[in-house]
Amino acid sequence: MGTLRGQNTMRWFFISERCILPFQHKSEAYEFAVVNQTSPKAIKEINLRPFKPLTCLQWLNQVIRLCENGHNLQSALITQEHTNFNATSQYQIIAIRSLLHQGESVSVVLSFFLPKSIRLIAAHIPKEGTEESKLAALIVSRQVLTNQIQLSQQLLKSLNYPAAIIQAALILAVVNKLLTHESIIQISTVWAGITCMTLVFYYWVGFGYAYPFLCKHIASFRKYNTLSMLLALLKSGEPLQNAISRLCSGKDQLQLYKCMLLLRSGAAADEALPHCWFMKTDLLQLKQLASSGDLYTPIEKAIRYWKDRNESILKRLSQAFPILGIVIAAVFVTHTLVALYAPLMDVNTFGF
């Protein structure tokens, strides 16, 4: 069987009701079935994608609940009940089980099936170590995914009002063209273009692409995720240096590598950790780490600060959409009114 590290060349095959695995060629799937005394007649190629955010959140809640009830992470993933999910998600869960039975690591398997926004977090799950350190990544993943879903719902809600205003204005413009017996080709093209753009934007937000985009381009979202993961790893028993080394990926990896190298050279935590993560009051508390021994409190305060800042950004975005919709609608309403009253004012040409 191939490895998921070469997942771009892999094709997924349904071997049996309890086995779904990736292979490069169909012949390899048949060979696997024969070796394992499985009927090759049931083999079929299927298309597997990462979980959708809502389904993934439900799945993560179930896995974490099993771990909190005494299962280790590997056991929770293998014994998890899949009948509560739809057919596509059941295939994904069966594939996860099958890969784990074949000896793949948890981090490699989950980094393929989890949504893009939390894929890198899953990659931080250590192969060795305590169950708490392994579970920490999933807990942070759940929090990030919850934030992503809340963001998507908030943005979609803010889109409804401006979209309705724009559509009403466009309908008014088309009706005006019809009543004045003018060509509607141009306004119809504009209407179709704006409608398609609106639907694409709905899709982009609704399917969870907005959150990874914000995390990539807005530093406060990345800092919140990084600090949340760092705190979870520290509370699970990971030393600071090991925790930082697990986070050295993504757009801020140079900053994290610098922090890790400073820690390895013997620098204190307040000197090594990026100062841009903390407010001035938190930095003062961080400098007292040698005497207080409390690293959690300044990190928790920084997490709350960046969370509040992110919520403020989302609030401004939600307020901007209706304003943008009103401005766009006003253009078409103004055009329609001018077209209606222009003949009365002896104005020759207005419009598109």
N, C-alpha and C positions, 0 to 999 in steps of 0.2 A: 504494500500500500504506500502511496506517495505521502508526503508530509504537507501540512497546511502552509508551510513557509513558501511553497511553490504554488499557492492557491490560484494564481492567475492562469495557470495552465491546467488546473484540475477541473474535472467534471464529476458531478455528484450522481451516484447510482443507488437506487433502491434495491437492496439485496433481499431483504425479507422485512416482515413487520417490525422486527427489532433491530434491524441493521441497515444503516445508510452511511456510505463511505465515499470518499473522493478517490478517483483514479484518473490517470492521464488518458488511458484508452479503455474501450469497452472490453477488450480481450482480457485486461487485467482484472476487471470485475468478474468475468466468467471464471477465470483461474482461481480467484479468491473463493467464489461460491463452491467450486468443485473441491478445493482443498478443505473447506470447512463443512463439506457434506450438506450443502444447501442447493436446492433446485435452481438451476440457472434460468428456468422458464419465467420466474418472477422478476428477473432483473429488468429494470427500466431506468433510463436516464431522466433525472428531474432537475429542476432549477431551484437552487436554494440561495436565499438572500439573507442579510442580517435582519434581526427582529425589528418590527416597527416600534416606535417609542412607547406607545401605550401597552402593547403586548409585552415588551421587554420589562416594563415597570412591574406588571403583574407577575411575570416570571421571576424577577429579582426578589420581589416580596416573598414569594413562595420558597425560593432557595435560602434566603436569609432566615426565614422562620424555621426551616428545618435545621439550619446550623445553630440557631439559638436553642433548639430543643435537643441538642446533643449530637447531631451528625457532624462529621467533618465535611469540608467543602466538597471533596471528591465524592463522598457518599451521598451528600445532598443532591448533587448534580445527576448522579446515576439513578437514585431511587425516586427522583421527583415525578410526581403524577402529571401526565401530559393530556389526559382526557378532557380537562377543563378548557383547552385551547382549540383554536380552529385547525383545520387540516394542515395548512402551511406551517403553522407554529409547532404542530405535533411532529412534523418531519424534522424541523430544526432541533427539537429536543431529543428526538431519537438519534439524530446525527451527532449531537454532543455526547450522548451516552456511548455511541459506537466508537467515536474517536478516543474517548477516555479508556474504554476497554482495550483499545489497540495500543495504549501506552503514551498517547499524546499528553502534553502538559496542559494544565487548566488554563494557564495564561494564553497559550497559543490557540486553543480551541475557542475560548471566549472572545479573544480579540478579533476573530473572524465573524462571529455571530452577533456581537453586540453592535448597536448603532454607532455611527462615526463619532458622535460627541463624547462617548465614554470608552471608545476602543483603546485609547492609549492608557487610560486608567486601569483597564483590565490587564494590560501588558505588564503592569507593575506587581501583579500577584506573584510572590516568590515561589520557586519550586520547593525550596526548603524553608523551614521556619515554623513558627507557631501558627495555630489555626486563627488566632486573633489577627495576626499580621496579614493572613490571606483574606480573611473576612473584611478587613478594613477597606480594601479596594472596592469590594462590592457595595459596602455601605455608602462610600463616597459616590460610587457610580449611581446608586439609587437616588442620592440627593441631587446630583447633577441632572439626572434624567427627569426628576420631578420639577426642577427649575426650568428645564427645556420645555416640558409639556405645559407648565403654567405660562411661560412666555408665549408659546404658540397660541394658546387659547386667548390670552390677553390681546395679542396682535390681531388675531382673526376677528375678535369682537370689535376692535377699534376700526377694522376695515369695512364692516357691514354698512355703517352710516354713510361714509364718503362714497362707497361703491354705488349705493342706492341713489344718492344725489347725482352722481355723474351719469348714471343710466337714465334718470328722469330728464336731465338736461339734454342728453343726446336724443332721446325720443321726441322731446319738444322741437329740437332742431330739424329732425327728419319730417315730422308732421308739418312744420312750417314750409319746408321745401315742397312737400306734396300739395299743400294748399295754394302755393304760388306757382305751381306747375313748373318748377325748376328741376334741374337734374339732381338726383339724390346719390349719384355714384360717389362723389367725393366725400360727402358727409357719411355715407354708408361705409366707405373704406375706413374713415376715421373711427367710426363706431365699432367696426369689427376689430380694428387694431387695439383700441383701448380695452375692449372686452377681453380679447385674448391676453393682453398684458395683465389685466386684473385676475384672470383665471390662473395664469402662470404664477403670479405672486401668491395667490391663495394656496396653490399647490406647494410652493417653496416654503411658506410658513407652516402650513398644516402638516406637512410630512417631516418637520423637524430640521430643515436645513438652515433656518434662521439662527438658531442657537450656536451651532459650530461657526457660522460666519461671524457672529458677534464676538465669540471667544477668540477667533483668529485676529480680528482687527481692533478689538477694544481691550486694553491692558487690564482693566479692573475685573473683567470676567475671568481672565487667565489667572490673575493673582488670587481671586476667590477660590477657584478650583485647586490651584497649587497648594494654598495654605490649608484648605480643607483636607486634602490628601495627606499633607505633611502632619497635621495634627492627628489624623486617624492612625497613621503609621507610628507616631511617637507613643500614642496611648496604647497601641497594641504591643509595645515593648521594643520597637526598633530603635537603635541608637540614632542620634541626629545625622551622623555622617552616612549611615546606611540608608536612612530615609531620603536624604537629599539625592543620593546616587540613584535611587529608584525613580526619581522625578526628572532626571536629566533627559528630557525629550521635549519635542514641540518647539514652538517659536522662541521660548525663553531659555533654551538649553544652554547657551553660552553663559548666561547669568548664573544658572544652576551649576554648571561645571566650575565656574570661578569660585562659587561658594564651597563646593565639595573639595576643591584643591586647597583652599584656605583652611578648611577643617582638618584635612590630612596633614597640613604643615604645622598644626598645633594652634591655630588661631582660635580665639574665644568665639562663642556663638554670636555675640552681639557685633563682632567685627566681621564675621563670615557671612551671616545672613544679609541678603540685599536690603539696604535701608529703605528703598522705595516701597517695600512691602508694608512698612509700619508708619504710623503717625509719630510725631515728636514725643508725645507722652508715652507711647508704647516703647519707643527707643530708650527713653530714660529708665523704664522698668526693665527693659532687656539688658541694659548695662549693669543692673543690680543682680544679674543672674548668679554671679559668683557667690553672693551672700544669701540670696533668697532661694536659689535652686528651682525657681518656678519658671519654666519655659512655656507652659501651657497658656497662662493668663494673657501675655502679650499677643500670642498667636490667635487666641480666641477673640480678643478685642479687635485685632486686625481683620479677622474673618467677618465680624459683625459690621465693621466699617465698610468693607468692600461689598458686602451684601446690601447694605443700605444704599451705597452709591449705585450699584447695579439696578436696584429697584427704582432709583431716581431717574436713571437713564431710560429704563423701560417706560416709566410714566411719561417722560418727555416724548418718546417715540409714539406712544399711544395717543398723545395729544396732537402730535404733528400730522398723523394720518387724516383725521377729520378736516383739519385746516387745509391740507393739500387737496383733499377731495372737493372742498367748497371752492377753492381757487380755480381748480380745473372746471368744475361745473359752472362757475361764474363766467368763464370765457365763452362757453356755449350759450348760456342764457343771454349774455350781452349781445352775442352775434345774432341770436334769434330776434331779440327786441329791436336791434338796429335794422335788421332786414324787414321787420314789420312796419316800422315807423319811417324808414328812409324815404319811401315814395311820398309820404305826406310832407316831408321836410325838403322835397326836391333834391335829395342826395342821390347821386348817380349810382355809385357802386360801393357796396359793402359786402363782406362775406368771405367765403373760402375761395 
